[in-house]
Amino acid sequence: MHQYKTSSFLKTIPGILLMFSIAVFTMGGEDIGIPWPGLEAYFRANPITQNILIDIFRLNYILLSILIGMLIGNLFRLPDWVLAGVSTSRLFIKLGVILLGSLYSFVDVAQLGLTAIVLVLTFVVMTLVFTLWLGKRAGMEPASAAVLAAGTAVCGVSAIVATAPAVRARTTDVVFSIATILSFGVVSIFLFPLIGNLLNLSPHQFGVWSGTGILSSGQVLAVCLIFDPGTANHASVSLKTGEIYNLARVLFLPFVVLALAALTSRSARLPDDHINIHTGLWSKFPVFVIGFLIMVFLTSFGLLGQTSPPSPELITIRKLYNWFFAIGLTGLGMQISFSELRKAGGKPLMVGSAAALFKAVLALIVVLLFIPEKP
């Protein structure tokens, strides 16, 4: 068993090194002793690219990493010995989220968390109801509409995968829903920072909007870091705010799955290629949230040093989670397949896009009307 685990780990190394190399190329390697300032630094050094790409389009190392990852993943057929490491990208993102807990104290979580829970719960329910209603009007089957509703209301692909066995969805339902969510997510990565910049949203307002209005957790992280990358000494406010809202949304996942399972149980249909309903529902619970709360505990009681100005320990942690996010989001880009996106079918694409747009626009209106520039 030990030999098997060692062998599995070794297979991931080439892909991890590729993601790491792209992260170094875009963000620079001076933090780790590599004398390269990063591709972003070259764009900032030129007044034209600074004004257009940086100031307007918010191009930075995160967006560059995703773009390069997408190009590599779609222009080249990556061998299995590379894909094994690329598949660990979500692990790096989750490790980054755990370390992100160092930005908060229990007071911060309480202040942001109550507002986040109320706002997120409202949007989860509204999006579920709207997607199910629109799916019924469009003639979608209940299970197909249910997995799509979970994806748009909670946390994208993870919600779809968790909901599918509970509502006895067909494999094709899952494929169409995932393709729809990813298609809208790719557009969001580029449009959200641009719109936030044009509307002059504050980092806090942008964090609330992205944490509420974007479909997938990885996409929330990406757009927050694109809009407000922060530094080791001044952490990203957008990321800090957006992640609280995102975590609040993810925590509703088990309850949403149970509700959708109850709603669709009226149908006696059991598809020939349904997904096994005995898949563990609670295995989808975001265990990494516990690690996040442990980091909040350590920070709240000063076990990681002072927070303002940040201690050397906190600065190191912030640099580390920036690396984790850069590596993880690079891998996320490499897994965005244009051929897979084309699988988004007519009804799921129409209903999912309408629901996602409804959610994003309504969240933006709420932010503009009710959310202050600072928490």
C-alpha positions in Angstrom: 0.0 0.0 0.0 2.8 2.4 0.9 4.6 1.6 -2.4 1.3 2.3 -4.3 0.9 5.7 -2.6 4.5 6.6 -3.4 4.1 5.6 -7.0 0.9 7.6 -7.3 2.6 10.7 -5.9 5.5 10.4 -8.2 3.2 10.3 -11.2 1.9 13.8 -10.2 5.3 15.5 -10.1 5.7 16.3 -13.9 2.2 18.0 -14.1 2.8 19.9 -10.8 6.2 21.1 -12.1 4.5 22.3 -15.3 1.9 24.3 -13.3 4.6 25.7 -11.1 6.7 26.7 -14.0 3.8 28.7 -15.6 3.2 30.3 -12.2 6.8 31.4 -12.0 6.7 32.7 -15.6 3.7 34.9 -14.9 4.2 36.1 -11.3 8.0 36.0 -11.0 10.2 33.9 -8.8 12.0 36.5 -6.7 10.2 35.2 -3.6 11.9 31.8 -4.0 15.3 33.0 -5.3 14.7 32.8 -9.0 15.9 36.1 -10.7 12.8 36.6 -12.9 10.4 39.5 -12.2 7.5 37.8 -14.0 5.5 38.5 -17.2 3.1 40.8 -15.3 6.1 43.0 -14.4 6.9 43.5 -18.0 3.4 44.6 -18.8 3.5 47.1 -16.0 6.8 48.5 -17.2 5.3 49.6 -20.5 2.9 52.6 -20.2 0.6 51.4 -23.1 0.2 47.9 -21.7 -0.1 49.3 -18.2 -3.0 51.6 -19.2 -4.9 49.1 -21.4 -4.1 45.6 -20.1 -3.5 46.3 -16.4 -5.7 49.3 -15.5 -8.7 48.5 -17.7 -8.7 44.7 -18.2 -7.0 44.0 -14.9 -4.5 41.6 -16.5 -2.2 40.2 -13.8 -0.4 36.9 -13.0 -3.6 35.1 -12.1 -5.4 35.9 -15.4 -2.1 35.3 -17.3 -1.7 31.9 -15.7 -5.3 30.9 -16.6 -4.9 32.0 -20.2 -1.5 30.2 -20.7 -3.0 27.1 -19.0 -6.0 27.3 -21.4 -3.8 27.7 -24.4 -1.5 24.7 -23.4 -4.5 22.5 -22.6 -6.3 23.2 -25.9 -3.4 23.5 -28.3 -1.5 20.4 -27.1 -2.7 16.9 -26.3 -1.2 16.5 -22.8 0.0 13.0 -22.0 -1.3 11.1 -19.0 1.9 11.6 -17.1 1.3 15.4 -17.2 -2.5 15.2 -16.6 -2.0 13.2 -13.4 -0.3 16.3 -11.8 -2.7 18.8 -13.4 -5.6 17.0 -11.8 -4.2 18.0 -8.4 -5.0 21.7 -9.1 -8.1 21.7 -6.9 -6.0 20.4 -4.0 -3.7 23.5 -4.3 -6.7 25.7 -4.4 -8.2 24.1 -1.2 -4.8 24.4 0.5 -4.8 28.1 -0.4 -8.3 28.5 1.0 -7.2 26.9 4.3 -4.2 29.3 4.6 -6.6 32.2 3.6 -8.0 31.7 7.1 -5.0 33.7 8.4 -6.6 36.9 7.1 -9.5 36.6 9.5 -10.3 36.8 13.2 -13.5 35.4 14.7 -14.8 38.9 14.8 -14.3 39.3 11.0 -16.0 36.0 10.3 -18.9 37.0 12.5 -19.3 40.4 10.9 -18.9 39.3 7.3 -20.5 35.9 7.9 -23.9 37.0 9.1 -24.4 39.3 6.1 -23.0 36.6 3.8 -25.3 33.9 5.1 -28.4 36.0 4.7 -27.5 37.3 1.2 -26.2 34.0 0.0 -29.2 32.0 1.3 -31.5 34.5 -0.5 -29.7 34.1 -3.7 -29.4 30.3 -3.4 -33.2 30.0 -3.0 -34.0 32.5 -5.7 -31.7 30.9 -8.2 -32.9 27.4 -7.4 -36.6 28.4 -7.9 -35.9 30.4 -11.0 -33.8 27.7 -12.7 -36.3 24.9 -11.9 -39.2 27.1 -13.1 -37.4 28.1 -16.3 -36.3 24.5 -16.9 -39.9 23.3 -16.6 -41.1 26.0 -19.0 -38.3 24.9 -21.5 -39.4 21.3 -21.3 -36.4 19.9 -19.4 -36.9 16.8 -17.3 -36.9 17.3 -13.5 -33.5 15.5 -12.9 -31.8 17.5 -15.7 -33.2 20.8 -14.3 -32.3 19.8 -10.8 -28.6 19.3 -11.5 -28.4 22.5 -13.5 -30.2 24.4 -10.7 -27.7 23.1 -8.1 -24.8 24.2 -10.3 -26.1 27.7 -10.8 -27.3 28.2 -7.2 -24.5 26.8 -5.1 -21.0 26.1 -6.4 -20.8 25.0 -10.0 -19.4 21.6 -10.9 -19.1 20.4 -7.4 -22.8 20.9 -6.8 -23.7 19.2 -10.0 -21.6 16.1 -9.1 -23.0 16.0 -5.6 -26.6 16.4 -6.8 -26.6 14.0 -9.7 -26.8 10.7 -7.7 -29.5 12.1 -5.4 -31.8 13.0 -8.2 -30.9 10.0 -10.4 -29.6 12.2 -13.2 -28.5 10.7 -16.5 -24.8 11.0 -17.4 -25.8 13.2 -20.3 -27.6 15.6 -17.9 -24.4 15.9 -15.9 -22.2 16.5 -19.0 -24.5 19.2 -20.4 -24.8 21.0 -17.0 -21.1 21.0 -16.4 -20.4 22.3 -19.9 -22.9 25.1 -19.4 -21.5 26.1 -16.0 -17.9 26.1 -17.4 -18.9 28.1 -20.4 -20.5 30.8 -18.4 -17.6 30.7 -15.9 -15.0 31.3 -18.6 -16.9 34.4 -19.7 -17.2 35.5 -16.1 -13.4 35.4 -15.5 -12.9 38.0 -18.2 -16.1 40.1 -17.7 -16.4 40.4 -13.9 -13.1 42.3 -13.3 -13.7 44.5 -16.4 -17.3 45.5 -15.2 -16.1 46.0 -11.6 -13.5 48.4 -12.9 -15.8 50.3 -15.2 -18.4 50.7 -12.3 -15.6 51.7 -10.0 -16.5 49.0 -7.4 -14.5 49.0 -4.2 -12.6 45.8 -3.5 -15.1 44.9 -0.7 -18.1 45.5 -3.1 -16.4 43.4 -5.8 -15.8 40.6 -3.3 -19.5 40.6 -2.3 -20.6 40.6 -6.0 -18.2 37.8 -7.1 -18.8 35.7 -4.0 -22.6 35.9 -4.6 -22.9 36.1 -8.3 -20.2 33.8 -9.7 -21.1 30.1 -10.2 -17.9 28.2 -9.2 -15.5 28.5 -6.2 -12.4 28.5 -8.4 -13.8 31.3 -10.6 -14.5 33.4 -7.4 -10.9 33.1 -6.4 -9.7 33.9 -9.9 -11.8 37.1 -10.4 -11.1 38.4 -6.9 -7.3 38.0 -7.4 -7.5 39.5 -10.9 -9.5 42.5 -9.6 -7.5 43.0 -6.4 -4.3 40.9 -6.2 -3.1 42.4 -3.0 0.4 42.0 -1.6 2.0 40.1 1.3 1.8 43.2 3.4 -1.7 44.3 2.2 -3.9 41.3 1.6 -6.5 41.3 -1.1 -9.8 42.8 0.3 -11.8 41.3 -2.6 -10.4 37.9 -1.9 -11.0 38.2 1.8 -14.6 39.2 1.3 -15.4 37.0 -1.7 -14.2 33.9 0.0 -16.4 34.3 3.1 -19.4 34.6 0.8 -18.2 31.7 -1.3 -17.7 29.5 1.8 -21.1 30.4 3.1 -22.6 29.3 -0.2 -20.7 26.0 -0.3 -22.0 25.2 3.2 -25.5 25.1 1.9 -24.7 22.3 -0.6 -25.9 19.3 1.5 -29.2 21.0 2.2 -29.7 21.9 -1.4 -29.0 18.3 -2.5 -31.5 17.0 0.0 -34.2 19.5 -1.1 -33.7 18.7 -4.8 -33.8 15.0 -4.1 -37.1 15.5 -2.3 -38.5 17.5 -5.2 -37.5 15.1 -7.9 -38.5 11.9 -5.9 -42.1 12.4 -7.1 -41.0 11.0 -10.5 -40.9 7.3 -10.7 -38.6 7.4 -13.8 -35.2 5.6 -13.3 -33.0 6.2 -16.4 -31.0 3.4 -17.8 -27.7 5.3 -17.4 -28.5 7.0 -14.1 -25.7 7.7 -11.6 -25.7 5.5 -8.5 -27.8 7.2 -5.9 -25.9 5.5 -3.1 -22.9 7.8 -3.7 -22.2 9.4 -0.3 -23.9 12.7 -0.1 -22.1 13.9 2.9 -18.7 13.0 1.4 -19.2 16.2 -0.6 -19.1 18.3 2.5 -16.2 20.8 2.2 -13.9 19.4 4.8 -11.3 22.0 4.0 -13.6 24.6 5.7 -12.5 23.0 9.0 -8.8 23.8 8.1 -9.9 27.3 7.2 -11.5 27.7 10.7 -8.4 26.3 12.4 -6.4 29.1 10.7 -8.9 31.7 11.9 -8.5 30.3 15.4 -4.7 30.6 15.3 -4.9 34.1 14.0 -7.6 35.2 16.4 -5.5 34.2 19.4 -2.3 35.7 18.1 -0.6 32.3 17.6 0.7 33.5 14.2 1.9 36.9 15.4 0.5 40.3 15.1 -1.9 41.1 12.2 -1.2 44.8 11.7 1.4 45.2 10.5 1.5 41.5 9.6 4.1 39.4 11.4 6.8 37.6 9.4 4.8 34.3 9.8 1.7 35.9 8.3 3.7 37.4 5.4 5.1 33.9 4.7 1.6 32.4 4.8 0.3 35.0 2.4 3.1 34.5 -0.1 2.4 30.7 0.2 -1.3 30.9 -0.5 -0.6 33.2 -3.5 1.6 30.5 -4.9 -1.0 27.8 -4.2 -3.6 29.9 -6.0 -1.4 30.6 -8.9 -0.5 26.9 -9.3 -4.0 25.7 -8.8 -5.7 28.2 -11.1 -3.1 27.5 -13.8 -4.2 23.8 -13.6 -7.8 24.9 -13.7 -7.1 26.8 -17.0 -5.4 23.7 -18.4 -8.6 21.7 -17.7 -10.9 24.1 -19.5 -11.4 22.2 -22.7 -13.0 24.1 -25.6 -14.2 20.8 -27.0 -15.9 20.0 -23.7 -17.5 23.4 -23.6 -19.1 22.8 -27.0 -21.0 19.9 -25.4 -23.4 22.4 -23.8 -26.7 21.4 -25.3 -29.6 23.6 -26.4 -32.0 23.6 -23.4 -29.4 23.3 -20.6 -27.3 26.1 -22.2 -30.3 28.4 -22.6 -31.7 27.8 -19.1 -28.3 27.7 -17.3 -27.1 30.9 -19.1 -30.3 32.7 -18.3 -30.2 31.7 -14.6 -26.5 32.6 -14.3 -27.1 36.0 -15.9 -30.1 36.6 -13.7 -28.0 35.8 -10.6 -25.0 37.9 -11.7 -27.1 41.0 -12.6 -29.3 40.8 -9.5 -26.3 40.4 -7.3 -24.7 43.5 -8.9 -27.8 45.6 -8.4 -27.9 44.5 -4.7 -24.2 45.4 -4.3 -24.7 48.8 -5.9 -27.7 49.7 -3.8 -27.0 48.2 -0.4 -23.3 47.2 0.0 -21.0 50.0 1.4 -17.5 50.5 -0.1 -15.9 49.3 3.1 -17.1 46.5 5.5 
